[in-house]
Amino acid sequence: MAFDYEILTEITTVDGSSASALYTNAASKKGFLRLMIIHNANTTIETVKLYNVPDSAGSAGTAGVTNKIFEEDLVPNETYQWELKEPGIIMEDTNDTLQGVTSTSSKVTFQAFGGIE
């Protein structure tokens, strides 16, 4: 199967109280997260946390301290580009997820790029 670069996640926001999925790996596919663009559209500092969450018996798992992979404070109007070297973060099981949470709901935008095999 060929490797196609694509947008894994269209521009989206997440909840400010609990982590929610930014990308969910599809059945019989292997996802490769290579680039994440994060923008703080708020007028205050936002803390951004990302989690690489393995599936839980085939269902989406839960974000927590053991699978947190990124935490950064972004000042107002800051754009952060998080680029991962090849192969990036590999998600190979159905419902492996990239999850995120921010300080305030709907104030930080995310867009993920990578490949699907």
HELIX and SHEET records of a PDB file:
HELIX    1   1 VAL A   65  ASN A   67  5                                   3    
SHEET    1   A 4 ASP A   4  THR A  13  0                                        
SHEET    2   A 4 VAL A 108  ILE A 116 -1                                        
SHEET    3   A 4 GLY A  31  ASN A  40 -1                                        
SHEET    4   A 4 THR A  79  GLU A  83 -1                                        
SHEET    1   B 4 ASP A   4  THR A  13  0                                        
SHEET    2   B 4 VAL A 108  ILE A 116 -1                                        
SHEET    3   B 4 GLY A  31  ASN A  40 -1                                        
SHEET    4   B 4 ILE A  89  MET A  91 -1                                        
SHEET    1   C 4 SER A  20  THR A  24  0                                        
SHEET    2   C 4 THR A  97  THR A 102 -1                                        
SHEET    3   C 4 GLU A  46  VAL A  53 -1                                        
SHEET    4   C 4 LYS A  68  LEU A  74 -1                                        
END                                                                             
